[in-house]
Amino acid sequence: MRKFFAAAALALSLSAPAAAQDEAGFQAFLAQIRTQALAQGVSARTLDSVLPTLTFNPRVIELDRSQPGGNPNAPPSAIPAFAPYRIKHVDQARISRGRAKYQALRPLLTRVEAETGVPESIMVAIWGHETNYGGYTGNFDLPRSLASLAYDGRRRALFTQELIDTFKLIDRGIPREKLKGSWAGATGDPQFLPSVYLRLARDGDGDGKADIWSSEPDALASIANYFVNAGWRPGRPWGVPVSVPPYLDRKAIEGKVVSPRCPRVHDRHSRWLTVAEWRRRGVVQTGGPPLRDNELVTLLEPDGPGETAYLLTGNYRVILDYNCSNFYALSVGLLADAVAQAS
């Protein structure tokens, strides 16, 4: 027992100086941030108000390193089945709440779709997936989280700029207390990073502000603007479910292009073929709106041969731009389809 307490005391004596040293390094890092932020036009008033309040948050670093790809030395994990994810994220409760929001906001949604070409149901589905229609937007303090991630250094350039952009939001008059969100810095109903807010947030209710934290019209208009910026093509679905014959030669349809962004996600897609070419290979559409014969689409079999597959249009890639995960993008599309049945 004496050995145990001695070891514990030694651990505490070693960890306390280490923690103090880490906090000292963090504060020195913030001094560098101040110089960079001033150079980008952030006011000294904002920096004097925020920087002295920041302390290092080790919990944020733990969460970052627990993400896929967070540990570069970890072996690649096997891709799980999509079906359990779909059941959890396209469940009846989320569909029902989405339909209620869809009906309640139809005048706004119809107007935004007319202006942008982004379907009403897609806006609602993104909102539902990101924050359960504003039900939970995260409670991490953005400046503290982003400062901790920048200091940690794994993606220092990214998070340093996001931190400086957070200061710019405060300079614009957005109260510090509103700047809560995920541990990774996503905020508001659409879960925009600060840099995305600065580029793409829009006023949807005509009050001259883009309040993605308290205004549903602003949040939905901002989501639509994101999709326009990412290349959404009006009048085309995201994809449709299909059945694939057992004799399909999958080697012959393998994709040949390596994506520069999240290649593992795109590696699961086939090469692009027209709808007519897929039909000749025995692929049969089982739902969704009819696709044009000359529409270029890719095939994705998220649960492997013999299960439901999807032919995906270029608009599916726009959903991936919002969150580069096949499971996320498929679930957004399926939720949008279910919500649209309320019309």
C-alpha positions as CSV (number, residue, x, y, z in Angstrom):
1,M,0.0,0.0,0.0
2,R,2.9,2.4,0.9
3,K,4.3,1.7,-2.6
4,F,1.0,2.5,-4.2
5,F,0.7,5.9,-2.4
6,A,4.4,6.6,-3.2
7,A,3.8,5.9,-6.9
8,A,0.7,8.0,-6.9
9,A,2.5,10.9,-5.2
10,L,5.3,10.7,-7.7
11,A,2.8,10.7,-10.6
12,L,1.1,13.8,-9.2
13,S,4.4,15.5,-8.7
14,L,5.5,14.8,-12.3
15,S,2.1,15.7,-13.8
16,A,1.7,19.0,-12.1
17,P,4.8,20.6,-13.5
18,A,4.0,19.1,-16.9
19,A,0.6,20.6,-16.9
20,A,2.0,24.0,-15.8
21,Q,4.6,23.8,-18.6
22,D,1.9,22.9,-21.1
23,E,-0.3,25.9,-20.0
24,A,2.8,28.2,-20.2
25,G,3.4,27.0,-23.7
26,F,-0.2,27.5,-24.6
27,Q,-0.2,31.1,-23.4
28,A,3.0,31.7,-25.4
29,F,1.3,30.3,-28.4
30,L,-1.7,32.7,-27.9
31,A,0.7,35.6,-28.0
32,Q,1.7,34.5,-31.5
33,I,-2.0,34.2,-32.4
34,R,-2.5,37.7,-31.3
35,T,0.1,39.0,-33.7
36,Q,-1.4,37.0,-36.6
37,A,-4.9,38.1,-35.8
38,L,-4.0,41.7,-35.7
39,A,-2.3,41.3,-39.1
40,Q,-5.6,40.0,-40.5
41,G,-7.5,43.0,-39.2
42,V,-9.0,41.6,-35.9
43,S,-9.4,44.5,-33.4
44,A,-7.3,44.7,-30.4
45,R,-10.5,45.2,-28.4
46,T,-11.7,41.7,-29.3
47,L,-8.3,40.1,-28.6
48,D,-8.0,41.8,-25.3
49,S,-11.4,40.6,-24.3
50,V,-11.0,37.0,-25.4
51,L,-7.4,35.9,-25.2
52,P,-7.0,36.3,-21.4
53,T,-10.0,34.0,-20.9
54,L,-8.6,31.0,-22.8
55,T,-7.0,28.0,-21.2
56,F,-5.9,24.7,-22.8
57,N,-8.7,22.1,-23.1
58,P,-7.2,18.5,-23.0
59,R,-10.6,17.0,-23.6
60,V,-10.8,18.5,-27.0
61,I,-7.5,16.9,-27.9
62,E,-8.7,13.5,-26.7
63,L,-11.7,13.7,-28.9
64,D,-9.7,14.8,-31.9
65,R,-7.3,11.9,-31.6
66,S,-10.2,9.4,-31.1
67,Q,-11.6,10.2,-34.5
68,P,-10.8,8.1,-37.6
69,G,-7.5,9.3,-38.9
70,G,-6.8,11.0,-35.6
71,N,-3.9,8.7,-34.9
72,P,-1.7,8.4,-38.0
73,N,0.0,5.3,-36.6
74,A,-3.3,3.4,-36.2
75,P,-4.0,0.6,-38.7
76,P,-7.0,1.3,-41.1
77,S,-10.2,-0.1,-39.7
78,A,-12.7,-2.2,-41.6
79,I,-15.7,-0.4,-43.0
80,P,-18.8,-1.4,-41.1
81,A,-22.2,-2.1,-42.6
82,F,-24.4,0.9,-43.5
83,A,-27.7,-0.6,-42.4
84,P,-27.2,0.0,-38.6
85,Y,-26.2,3.5,-39.3
86,R,-29.2,4.1,-41.5
87,I,-31.6,2.7,-38.9
88,K,-30.1,5.1,-36.3
89,H,-29.9,8.2,-38.4
90,V,-33.0,7.9,-40.6
91,D,-35.3,6.7,-37.8
92,Q,-39.0,7.5,-37.5
93,A,-38.6,10.2,-34.9
94,R,-36.2,12.2,-37.1
95,I,-38.4,11.7,-40.1
96,S,-41.5,12.8,-38.2
97,R,-39.8,15.9,-36.8
98,G,-38.4,16.7,-40.2
99,R,-41.8,16.5,-41.8
100,A,-43.2,18.8,-39.1
101,K,-40.5,21.4,-39.7
102,Y,-40.9,21.0,-43.5
103,Q,-44.6,21.8,-43.3
104,A,-44.2,24.6,-40.8
105,L,-41.6,26.4,-42.9
106,R,-42.9,25.7,-46.4
107,P,-43.3,29.4,-47.5
108,L,-39.6,30.0,-46.6
109,L,-38.3,26.7,-48.0
110,T,-40.2,27.2,-51.3
111,R,-38.8,30.7,-51.7
112,V,-35.2,29.6,-51.0
113,E,-35.5,26.6,-53.4
114,A,-36.8,29.0,-56.1
115,E,-33.8,31.3,-55.5
116,T,-31.1,28.6,-55.3
117,G,-32.4,25.4,-56.9
118,V,-31.6,23.4,-53.7
119,P,-34.5,21.2,-52.8
120,E,-36.4,22.0,-49.6
121,S,-36.1,18.5,-48.3
122,I,-32.3,18.6,-48.7
123,M,-32.0,21.7,-46.6
124,V,-34.2,20.1,-43.9
125,A,-32.3,16.8,-44.0
126,I,-28.9,18.5,-43.5
127,W,-30.4,20.5,-40.6
128,G,-31.8,17.3,-39.1
129,H,-28.5,15.4,-39.4
130,E,-26.3,18.2,-38.1
131,T,-28.2,19.3,-35.0
132,N,-31.6,17.3,-35.0
133,Y,-33.3,20.5,-36.3
134,G,-31.5,22.7,-33.9
135,G,-32.1,20.5,-30.9
136,Y,-28.4,20.1,-30.1
137,T,-25.7,22.4,-31.4
138,G,-22.9,21.6,-29.0
139,N,-21.7,23.4,-25.8
140,F,-18.0,23.7,-26.3
141,D,-16.6,27.2,-26.2
142,L,-15.4,27.8,-29.8
143,P,-12.4,30.1,-29.0
144,R,-11.1,27.7,-26.3
145,S,-11.6,24.6,-28.4
146,L,-10.0,26.0,-31.6
147,A,-7.1,27.5,-29.6
148,S,-6.4,24.1,-28.0
149,L,-6.6,22.3,-31.4
150,A,-4.3,24.9,-33.0
151,Y,-1.8,24.6,-30.2
152,D,-1.8,20.8,-30.3
153,G,-0.4,21.1,-33.8
154,R,-1.8,18.1,-35.7
155,R,-3.7,20.5,-38.0
156,R,-2.3,23.8,-36.8
157,A,-2.8,25.8,-39.9
158,L,-6.4,24.9,-40.2
159,F,-7.4,25.5,-36.6
160,T,-5.3,28.7,-36.3
161,Q,-7.2,30.2,-39.1
162,E,-10.5,29.0,-37.7
163,L,-9.6,30.6,-34.4
164,I,-8.8,33.9,-36.1
165,D,-12.0,33.8,-38.0
166,T,-13.9,33.3,-34.7
167,F,-12.4,36.6,-33.6
168,K,-13.7,38.1,-36.8
169,L,-17.2,36.9,-35.9
170,I,-16.9,38.7,-32.5
171,D,-15.7,41.8,-34.3
172,R,-18.9,41.6,-36.4
173,G,-21.0,41.8,-33.3
174,I,-21.8,38.2,-32.7
175,P,-21.8,37.7,-28.9
176,R,-19.2,35.4,-27.4
177,E,-21.9,33.5,-25.6
178,K,-23.4,32.4,-28.9
179,L,-20.1,30.9,-30.1
180,K,-20.7,27.4,-28.8
181,G,-20.5,24.3,-30.8
182,S,-18.8,21.0,-31.4
183,W,-15.4,20.3,-30.0
184,A,-14.0,20.7,-33.5
185,G,-15.4,24.2,-33.9
186,A,-18.6,23.7,-35.9
187,T,-21.3,26.0,-34.7
188,G,-25.0,27.0,-35.1
189,D,-27.8,24.9,-36.6
190,P,-25.9,24.1,-39.8
191,Q,-22.7,23.4,-37.9
192,F,-20.6,25.8,-39.9
193,L,-16.9,26.3,-39.1
194,P,-16.2,30.1,-38.6
195,S,-14.5,30.4,-42.0
196,V,-17.6,28.8,-43.7
197,Y,-19.8,31.3,-41.8
198,L,-17.8,34.2,-43.1
199,R,-18.0,33.0,-46.7
200,L,-21.5,31.5,-46.9
201,A,-23.9,32.4,-44.1
202,R,-27.0,34.2,-45.4
203,D,-29.8,36.3,-44.1
204,G,-33.0,34.3,-44.6
205,D,-35.5,36.4,-42.7
206,G,-34.7,39.8,-44.0
207,D,-33.5,41.4,-40.7
208,G,-30.0,42.2,-42.1
209,K,-28.2,39.5,-40.0
210,A,-27.1,36.0,-40.7
211,D,-28.0,34.4,-37.3
212,I,-27.5,30.7,-37.8
213,W,-27.8,30.2,-34.0
214,S,-31.3,31.6,-33.4
215,S,-33.0,32.0,-36.8
216,E,-34.3,29.0,-38.6
217,P,-34.7,30.9,-41.9
218,D,-31.1,32.1,-41.7
219,A,-29.8,28.6,-41.0
220,L,-31.7,27.1,-43.9
221,A,-30.8,29.8,-46.3
222,S,-27.2,29.4,-45.3
223,I,-27.3,25.6,-45.9
224,A,-28.8,26.2,-49.4
225,N,-26.1,28.8,-50.2
226,Y,-23.4,26.2,-49.1
227,F,-24.9,23.8,-51.6
228,V,-25.0,26.3,-54.4
229,N,-21.4,27.2,-53.7
230,A,-20.5,23.5,-53.8
231,G,-22.1,23.0,-57.2
232,W,-25.6,21.6,-56.7
233,R,-27.4,21.1,-60.0
234,P,-31.1,21.9,-59.9
235,G,-33.6,19.4,-61.1
236,R,-31.5,16.3,-60.4
237,P,-31.8,13.9,-57.5
238,W,-28.9,12.9,-55.3
239,G,-29.3,9.3,-56.3
240,V,-31.7,6.4,-56.5
241,P,-31.9,2.9,-55.0
242,V,-31.2,0.0,-57.4
243,S,-30.8,-3.8,-57.5
244,V,-27.6,-5.2,-58.9
245,P,-27.5,-8.6,-60.6
246,P,-25.1,-11.2,-59.1
247,Y,-23.3,-11.5,-62.4
248,L,-22.1,-7.8,-62.5
249,D,-18.4,-7.7,-63.3
250,R,-17.3,-5.3,-60.5
251,K,-13.7,-5.4,-61.7
252,A,-14.8,-3.8,-65.0
253,I,-16.5,-0.9,-63.3
254,E,-13.8,0.0,-60.7
255,G,-13.1,3.7,-60.5
256,K,-9.7,4.8,-62.0
257,V,-9.4,8.3,-60.6
258,V,-7.9,8.9,-57.1
259,S,-9.8,11.6,-55.3
260,P,-7.5,14.3,-53.7
261,R,-10.0,14.6,-50.8
262,C,-11.0,11.7,-48.5
263,P,-9.9,9.1,-51.1
264,R,-11.2,6.2,-49.0
265,V,-14.7,7.5,-49.3
266,H,-14.5,7.9,-53.1
267,D,-12.7,4.6,-53.6
268,R,-16.0,2.8,-52.8
269,H,-17.7,4.4,-55.9
270,S,-17.6,2.8,-59.3
271,R,-16.5,4.7,-62.4
272,W,-19.0,7.0,-64.1
273,L,-21.4,5.4,-66.6
274,T,-24.6,6.6,-68.1
275,V,-27.9,5.3,-66.7
276,A,-28.5,3.5,-70.1
277,E,-25.1,1.7,-69.7
278,W,-26.0,0.6,-66.2
279,R,-29.3,-0.7,-67.4
280,R,-27.5,-2.8,-70.1
281,R,-25.4,-4.3,-67.3
282,G,-28.6,-5.4,-65.5
283,V,-28.8,-2.7,-62.9
284,V,-32.5,-1.9,-62.2
285,Q,-33.8,1.2,-60.5
286,T,-36.2,0.3,-57.6
287,G,-37.3,3.7,-56.4
288,G,-36.9,7.4,-56.6
289,P,-37.5,9.7,-59.6
290,P,-36.6,8.5,-63.1
291,L,-33.1,9.3,-64.3
292,R,-32.4,10.3,-67.8
293,D,-30.7,7.7,-69.9
294,N,-27.7,10.0,-70.6
295,E,-27.2,11.0,-66.9
296,L,-23.7,10.0,-65.7
297,V,-23.9,8.2,-62.4
298,T,-21.7,6.0,-60.2
299,L,-22.6,2.8,-58.3
300,L,-22.2,2.4,-54.6
301,E,-23.0,-0.8,-52.7
302,P,-22.7,0.3,-49.1
303,D,-23.5,-3.2,-47.6
304,G,-21.9,-5.2,-50.4
305,P,-23.3,-7.5,-53.1
306,G,-26.9,-8.7,-52.8
307,E,-28.0,-5.7,-50.7
308,T,-29.6,-2.4,-51.7
309,A,-27.2,-0.3,-53.9
310,Y,-27.5,3.2,-55.2
311,L,-26.8,5.0,-58.4
312,L,-25.4,8.4,-57.5
313,T,-25.5,11.7,-59.4
314,G,-23.0,14.6,-59.2
315,N,-25.3,16.1,-56.5
316,Y,-24.3,13.3,-54.2
317,R,-20.8,14.6,-54.3
318,V,-22.1,18.0,-53.1
319,I,-23.5,16.3,-50.0
320,L,-20.1,14.7,-49.5
321,D,-18.6,18.2,-49.6
322,Y,-20.6,19.1,-46.5
323,N,-19.4,16.0,-44.7
324,C,-17.1,13.5,-46.5
325,S,-18.7,10.3,-45.4
326,N,-20.7,7.9,-47.6
327,F,-22.9,6.9,-44.6
328,Y,-23.6,10.6,-43.9
329,A,-24.4,11.5,-47.5
330,L,-26.6,8.5,-48.1
331,S,-28.5,9.1,-44.8
332,V,-29.0,12.8,-45.8
333,G,-30.4,11.7,-49.2
334,L,-32.7,9.1,-47.7
335,L,-33.9,11.4,-45.0
336,A,-34.6,14.1,-47.6
337,D,-36.7,11.6,-49.6
338,A,-38.7,10.6,-46.5
339,V,-39.3,14.2,-45.5
340,A,-40.4,15.1,-49.0
341,Q,-43.2,12.6,-48.8
342,A,-45.0,15.2,-46.5
343,S,-45.7,17.4,-49.6
